[in-house]
Every structure is written in structure tokens, then in C-alpha cells.
Amino acid sequence: MAFQGAPVRCRLLLAVCWVVAAGTAAGAKVLPPPSNLDYSFIQICTLNWTWNPPQNVSSSCNLEYSSDIVINEVPQDKTEWSKSLFRVTDAFLDEEMRFKVRSECKHDNTSEPSPWVETSLLPKGIPGTAAVDLSCVWHNLEYMVCTWRPGENVSSDTNYTLFYWFDGLKNPKKCSNYSTDQGIFGCVFSFTFPKVTNTYPTISILIRDDSEEIRPVCASKNPTTLVKPATPSQVTLSKINDKIDVKWSESETFPKGCLLYEVKYRNSDLDTGRIIPSEENSVSISGIDPNSKYIFKVKAKPKPDCYSSEFYSDWSEEKSIGEKRDSTISLVLIITIPLIVAVSTIILLVYLKRLKILILPPIPDPREILKRMFGEQNEDSQSYAKDDSMNAYDKLIMEEEIHSLILTETSETPNSEKENR
């Protein structure tokens, strides 16, 4: 019986709870909304939204205000709770901006939040005329460079003007150093703080034209996210045996210890290299080839402990140390050495062959000796017979010549005697 009565008691308890909850809900009151919601410009890109508290609110109510921003009908998820009767926000001048607020008794179940109260800030100018793709870079903590492209519906003679302001300036300043490169507008202005500064104010930038047809655009930027260091300078190299020391000058604008460095080096014979990180303005590299040429360059990056920027500096000018092996000489040696060896081998073989002949002359063939001996005797006998026939013929001719000479002289002698007579 005890178990059978349990479900009945549970049903009665649920019914009582429902009745109590329904009574509480029926007795809940809806708070009245804030009144006189309005806005005003504090600076060029900063709005101050203000309102008055609701009337007839119980003193026991822990009154707070919930506010939110809607841009072009898209909630920005920037809900903020506060007891204050104002809220400071950035201004969106190139889009429709709505601000809404309501009142609520926190930690009080006897009342419901009030309805939303809202007001709008409508953009001025013709759509498509506002500057687009605005970006800024803070170079070496010295000057800011901002660039943008013109809107798609502007004429070619549109002249944009940039204004900037940050906490510390009494009035917004106008940028005066403009440039245009391939349809991209740019402006440079000084932006410096003492070197010991640890925190930097948000900078507001407004770009507009004197014509009311050009829609203005605003942007608020955290300067620590825009920092780009200068290129490391005065890079020097020194080599001792198999170690190379690399040094460069420290920054004069950054606080000490607020920069990180990367040193990239490679062997001149290779296309790839290595990157060595460093927190100091020097690095030592050991284990290098003393007979090779090495190329170095350095770049810097803001340290995350000091700045939130992801910008690296440009690479420094490349510096080299060591001597590169001449590939032409190596090629000549590769071709010449084997050729010299081959020629020397041929000459040596010829010389050894002749030396062998001198030391160990060849043994004559007996058959050749006999053949030469009998051949020479036959030739001698033939030449001797020929010489005998020639000698007999010569003797005969000589005898005839002598005989004729005697006859001639004999005939001339009597004639001479007759004349003498």
C-alpha cells in the first residue's frame, strides 16, 4: 500500500508546483523601457549613446541596462550589461547602424525585462562611393601608412581626405602626404610615442570627401597590431675556422628586448637554406665548410610580449663570406687530368717497347739468314760477270782510240818536214 500511494503524492506535488509557478508568472511585471535614447559624436569615429532611466521602478530592483548593435540588420553579438546611462562605441558611417537598449532587474524573478528601445544612424552619401579595403601599417614605431581603393561608383577626379585621431590629441589631424599608385590611394603621417611607452591608444581613421555625395568611412585600429619593424641594417660577418659570427645594429625606436630576429643562410652551391631564430642582434653558426661561400640575410618581427603584430620587416641586403669554388676550373681539371694520364700512358708504353728491343733484341730466323746469304752470292756473281763484259768492251774502245791517235800523229810528221825544206 505504501508503494501504491507514492505516485499519487508525486502527482499532487507536481500540481502544487505548477499552481505556484503559474501564480508567480501571472504576478510578474514588465519593466518600463529607458527613455530619450540619443547619440552624439565624441570624436571623428566615436559615438556616445545616452538614455534616461525608466520611471516607477521599485527601489528593490537591481537595475541594469542591456545594449546591443545591429549593422545592416545583422546583430554584432556585442551585447553589454551596465548600470551606466551611456555606452561608447565605434561609428559605422558607411552602413546603417542601429543601437538598442532595454532595462532589467538582475536577480529578480518578479519582473520581466523591458521592451527594446532603439535608434538608427543612417549613412550619408551615394552607395558605392565610400573608400574600400582600408589598411594601415605602423612602420618602425615612427609613421603610419594607410592605403585604400576608391569606391566603385566614384568619378576619377574624386579626392579623398584622411583624418586621424587618438587619445592625446585635442582635435583630429588631417593627413597631408598623399600618393596614388595604380588606382590605390595612400597617405603617410607621423605617429610616434616615447620609447618607454607600454600601452598605446586606439587610433581612429576617417576617410571622406568634401562633397556630400561621397559616403564617409570610419575605422578604429589597435596600433600594436599594425607594427612593422625596419629592415635590420649594418649586417657584418666574420669567420674563424669553421664558425661564422653574424651581427647587426639594434633598433633605435623599439624598446630593448621587444624584437625577434630570423637569420637565413645558405651555401652558395645550394638553392635551399636554414633559418635560425634569435632574440639578440647577433648569432654564431658553427660547423660550416671553410672552403665554401655562404650568403646571409636578416629580418625582424615584433615580440608578442610587446606587440600583437604579425608583420615581419623586409629582408636585409644579402651579405656573403668565403670563396666559392670555380666550377669552370673544376670542369677543366676533370677533362684535363684523364687526358694527361692517357697521353702519358701511351708515351710510356712506346718508350717501354723501344727499351725492350734494346735490352732483349729479337732472335734472327736461320732460314732468313741462309736465304739472304745465298741470295747475296748469286747477286755478286751476276754483277761480276757483268763487270767483266763491261771491262772487255771498254778495253776495245780504248785500243781503237789509241790506234787512231798514232795514225794521226804519223801522217802529220812528213808534212812538217817538207815545209822545213
Sequence and secondary structure as in RCSB ss.txt:
>XXXX:A:sequence
MAFQGAPVRCRLLLAVCWVVAAGTAAGAKVLPPPSNLDYSFIQICTLNWTWNPPQNVSSSCNLEYSSDIVINEVP
QDKTEWSKSLFRVTDAFLDEEMRFKVRSECKHDNTSEPSPWVETSLLPKGIPGTAAVDLSCVWHNLEYMVCTWRP
GENVSSDTNYTLFYWFDGLKNPKKCSNYSTDQGIFGCVFSFTFPKVTNTYPTISILIRDDSEEIRPVCASKNPTT
LVKPATPSQVTLSKINDKIDVKWSESETFPKGCLLYEVKYRNSDLDTGRIIPSEENSVSISGIDPNSKYIFKVKA
KPKPDCYSSEFYSDWSEEKSIGEKRDSTISLVLIITIPLIVAVSTIILLVYLKRLKILILPPIPDPREILKRMFG
EQNEDSQSYAKDDSMNAYDKLIMEEEIHSLILTETSETPNSEKENR
>XXXX:A:secstr
 HHHHHHHHHHHHHHHHHHHHHHHHHH EE    EEEEEEEEETTEEEEEEE  SS  TT  EEEEEEEEETTEE
 S  EEESSSEEEEE  TTS EEEEEEEEETT TTEE    EEEEE   SBTT S EEEEEEEETTTEEEEEEE 
 TT  TT   EEEEEETT SS EE  EEEEETTEEEEEEE    TT      EEEEEE SSTTB  EEEEE GGG
SEE       EEEEETTEEEEE    SSS TT EEEEEEEEETT S  EEEEESSSEEEEES  TTS EEEEEEE
EE TTT            EEES    HHHHHHHHHHHHHHHHHHHHHHHHHHHHHHHHHS     HHHHHHHHHH
HHHHHHHHHHHHHHHHHHHHHHHHHHHHHHHHHHHHHHHHHHHHH 
